[in-house]
Each structure stands twice: as structure tokens, then as C-alpha cells.
Amino acid sequence: MTRPQLTMIAGAILAAFGTGGMVARGSYTEAAIVAAAWLILVGLFFIVRPRNDAEAS
């Protein structure tokens, strides 16, 4: 595994705990915003990443 992949996995785990804590406190809106933002970041990472690898080769 490459370092960026490990970073994304670690971030996803932290985000999951963070959103879980927000839901436990009852702030569903805050948890939904964080989850959506994280999904967008992960999506952009995986969309942009292969294109850059293809150009590099």
C-alpha cells in the first residue's frame, strides 16, 4: 500500500469515529455535513489520482 492510501484509510476511520460521536450527541446535521465532505474528498482523490498516473506513464 502506498502512503496516500494509508492516509485516506486512517482519515476514513477517524471521520467514522468523528461522525459517530456527533450522532451520539444528537447533531445529525453536523455529522451529515462532515460525512458528505469526506465522501467528496475521497471521491475527488480517487477520480484525480488515476488520471495523473496515466499521464505520468
C-alpha positions in Angstrom: 0.0 0.0 0.0 1.2 3.5 -0.8 1.3 6.2 1.7 -1.6 8.2 0.3 -3.8 5.1 0.5 -2.9 4.6 4.2 -3.6 8.3 4.9 -7.0 8.0 3.3 -7.8 4.9 5.3 -6.7 6.4 8.5 -8.7 9.6 7.7 -11.8 7.5 6.9 -11.5 5.7 10.3 -11.1 9.0 12.1 -14.0 10.5 10.2 -16.2 7.5 11.1 -15.4 7.9 14.8 -16.0 11.7 14.5 -19.4 11.3 12.8 -20.4 8.6 15.3 -19.6 10.9 18.1 -21.6 13.7 16.6 -24.6 11.4 16.1 -24.3 10.2 19.7 -24.5 13.9 20.8 -27.6 14.4 18.6 -26.1 16.7 16.0 -27.2 14.8 12.9 -26.8 17.8 10.6 -23.2 18.3 11.6 -22.5 14.6 11.1 -24.1 14.6 7.7 -22.1 17.6 6.6 -18.8 16.0 7.7 -19.7 12.7 6.1 -20.6 14.4 2.8 -17.5 16.5 2.8 -15.4 13.4 3.4 -17.1 11.4 0.6 -16.4 14.3 -1.7 -12.7 14.5 -0.8 -12.3 10.7 -1.2 -14.2 10.8 -4.5 -12.0 13.6 -5.8 -8.9 11.8 -4.7 -9.8 8.6 -6.5 -11.1 10.4 -9.6 -8.0 12.6 -10.0 -5.4 10.0 -9.0 -5.7 7.5 -11.9 -5.7 10.4 -14.5 -2.4 11.7 -13.0 -0.9 8.1 -13.0 -1.9 7.7 -16.7 -0.2 11.0 -17.7 2.9 10.1 -15.8 3.4 6.7 -17.5 
